Amino acid sequence: MKQDDELERLEEMIRVVKNKYDQFFAGIQKMPPMTERRGVDVFIHELNKQKMRDNAKRFRFNQLTSRYNQYREMWGRKMREREEGPLEFKRRQAALEAPLDEPPRSPSSAGPRVTSGASDAYVRVAAGTNGDAVRQLFEQIEKENSKLGKANNVTFEQLSAMVEKQSEMVRTRYNVNAVAFRVETVDGKVKLKAKPVQGQ
């Protein structure tokens, strides 16, 4: 029973830390929950030293630590993005708040420099189901950069983190289930635009 209680406590501690990180990245909390996170690290270390002879409890403990490690990787990635590119972070926030129906600018003979605003140009990203959608966006970015004669300036992992962050911000701000993204080329630069979408 003692180990059951400890595993319940560990699961609750992980849940609390995740919620506080979600609030931090959403701008609700000013500081990341480092004290609470350190408490989880210490608790996992202590549990790891115990001899868990019950296979079910050992399996559950491994599941919890695996989930926590995935969260840690995600938090680290988001923190690096904030720390390494604060200007780019602000630009993305400004892009989210900018109107999406601005008329495309197209210089003569060079072809349109802004992609079409047609509805099928948007890629829909729902919470937790963005793998294929991110791949589609990544391929569109590659195509646009190729047209400009440029190398792709973002990796799939970076784009995935960017889409995840923007999706979370838009879903929270507009209380929607999904976000639609469109790849645009503006003034010779490939950009990602987002808009809220209602429905499943």
Disulfide bonds with the S-S distance in Angstrom:
none
